[in-house]
Amino acid sequence: MNYLDLTIKEIHNALLEKKVTVTELTKEAIKRAKENCDNAFELILEDEPLKKAEELDKLPVPVDNLLFGIPFVSKDNFSTKDIETTGSSNILNGYIPLFNATVIEKLENANAILIGKATLDELAMGGTGTSGHKGTTYNPYDKTHSHLIGGSSCGSAVSVASGIVPFSLGSDTGDSVRKPANNAGLVGFKPTWGRISRFGLFPFAPSLDHVAYFTRDVFDSAYLLNILAGHDDKDSTSSLEKIDDYTTYSKDIKGKRFAVIKEIEDSITDEVLNKRFKFILKELENKGAIIERVSIDKRLLESIYPSYFVISCAEATSNNANLDGIKFGPYYGGKTYQEVMFNARTNGFSNLIKRRFVIGSYALMRENQHDLFLRAQKARRIITNKFNEVLNKYDYIINLASPSVAPEIGKASDKLSNEYLIADNYLAFANFGGQPSITLPIGFKDDLPFGVNVTSKIFTELNLFTAANAIEEITGFSNLSVNNYKNKEEK
């Protein structure tokens, strides 16, 4: 048996029973990372993880710390002390932070072992996993490398889906963990905005950014929130709201009310996905849940993506102004500050990033702010109010997480389009309102996984895990990975 193919809780039990050592786990994780061919890593660590593993093997395994000795991977936009952190951008090549992000610090204090930094869409901007400076990151379920894993947390998703580690850190600004989770057969979770400190996370659009993560099991996801949640004096936006023991979620779904957004459901035409979704809803009803269709004005749903695009580009333009070749970034020469900055940003950023900065700058120009940025902010408020209205009547909003399985390379784009793809982009509503949201696998089509997304009111993560657990019980897709999915019979 290879213990990395188990859940966090199962690996912990194996460590307690001395069936495996921390060093053996760490060596196997590093080996698998090096053997991976999906372009999932910016950097694979070796000496430090093995040194820490050897030290942990000298200690008794604590019964109540499930993360003790567990290997993990971090998206490369979390600051890691003395470890190169590039955000998958050439402009940050060689940047070595002097401090750890709070979430990295918490995981290290729990004696989890960081074995690598994962690829991402450059500076976390993008949804395809193709724009990082190391090129395209591939879906591990497709050995021909013809399908995407999605982004921006592409490498983090691959590391868990491939059985390299049982969990990984990502960030979610529009759907950057929840969409790859759909494509990778994973549990992808983002909590309420402010529930987890973002200190040390490279900012993309701070009013939308969430620390998020991947696991292969709902319980593991709940346990990780126990470790990562909480107020942080270093992050003024982190919440003071009390923390629950998120692993105590109820196993009873009876009486829980689920709203299916009819316009999102109607926009998905794939018969395989729709049939499976209806089966999940029926099984939830059999467990005592109440399922109802709810309508939201299609114009509001169509406005989610353009509003997200304007707001995120504007915030990104401001937040990344310090990447100028002087404060950060490589020096390409120039006689004036303007020339130095122009050369650094021209050579350091990909076309996608330059395009977004141009759009963001244009939206923030005084003469354009009213028609673009402020209008997008007003649309955000209207959208958030409408979804909150639904969540005031129902416990959850549930829909398919995506209109399809992972798209083929070349058939997904990060460019603006006149076509409003509602089902492709609706997940951003939970970034607008900061609600907790989770994606988990429910089926396969052509050997590629797909999932469902569930969202609840702010700070109701405990209730959200109840719904996720019920769905996991229906599907039997706990601990899904490329190494075992053919052994998982679809119920």
C-alpha positions, 0 to 999 in steps of 0.5 A: 500500500502507498500511504500517500494515496490515503486521506490525511486522517488515514495517513495519520492513523498509519503514522500512529500505528507505525505502519509508515514513518514521516521520512518514508512519506516525505521521500515518496512525496518528493519522488512522485513530485519529481516523476510528475509530467504535468508541469505542476511545480515551480520548485521541488524541495528536498533537503529541508523536508527530509531534515524535518521528517527525520526530526519528526520521526524522533518524536511521538506522533500526537493523537490530536494533530492530524497534520503531523508529518503530512507532506503538502504543496503550496501555490507559488503565490504564498510567501515562503521564507528563504524559498524562491517565490515567483508567482509563476512570473518572470518579473519575480524570478529569483525573489526570496521572501524574508517571511512566511505567509500566516497559513504557511506558518500555521501549517509548519507549526502543526508540523506539516511538511512543505515539499514544493511550490506549485505552478499557477497562472501568472500572478494568479490571473487567469483560469486556464493554467496556461499563462505561468512562465513555465507554460501549460499545466496539464490535467493528470487524468489525461496522459496525452496532455490534451486537456487542461486542469484549469487555473489559476491554482493548476499545480496545486490541483495536480499535486493532490489529484496525482497522489503526490500530497493529500492536500495543497494550498491555493487561492480563489479570486473568481473560482481559481480553486473550485473550478480546477477541483471540478476538472481534477475530481477534488474537494476544492474549498474556499471559506468566508472572506476574512475567515483565513488570514491572507498575510503573505498571499500575493495580492491579485484583487484583495476584495475578492481574494480568498485563501483556499485549498484542495483535499480528496475528502470532506473531513480533511477539508473541514479539519484544515479549516480548524488549523487555518481559520482565525484572526491575524493581527497582520491582516486587518481584513481577517475576521474576529468571528468565532471559530467552530470545530468544523469537523463536528458537522452534522451527518443529517441533511433532513430538512435542509433547503437547497436552491438550484438556480434555474438559469444556470441549470438551463445554460448547461447542455451536456446530457451526461452532466445534467443527468448526473446532477438530477440524480444527486438532487434526487438522492438528496431528497431521499435523504430528506433535503428540500430541493427547489428551483429559483430564478435569477434575472439572466441579465444579472448572471450575465453581468457577473463575469464582466463585473468581475473582470473590471474590478479584478483588473483594476485592483490588480493594476494598483496592487502590482504597481510595485513590480517595477524593476526597482522595488521588485523584479529584474533590472533591464536598464534605462536612463530614467525611472520611467525607462527602467519600469517600462523595460522591466514590465515589458520583459517581465510580464506575459501578454495576458498580464499586460492586457489586464493591466491596460484594462485595469488602468483604463477602468481607473482613469478619472474620465472612465471610472464612473462608466466602468469601475464604479458601474462594476461595483454597483453591479457587484452589490446588486448581484450580491444582494440577489444571491443573499436574498436566495440564501436567506430563504435557503440553506444552500445554492447548488449547481454543477460547478462547470458546464463541462469536464476539463476543456481541451487545450486551445478551446479555453481562453482568458480573453474577453468575449462577447459571449456571456458564458453563465455556467462557466463564470457564475462561481465568482458570485461567492467572491463578490459576497465572500460566501463559503463555497465548495466543489466536490466530484460527482461523476465522470465523462470520458474518464474525466471527472466533473463536480457540483458546487455548493455555497452557503451564507457567510460564516456558515462553513459548519453547515456547508460541510454537512451538505458536502458530506451528504453528497460525498456519501451519495457518490462514494467519491471520497479520496478520489485520485488518478491512482484509484478512480477506476476502483470507485464505482459510480453509484 
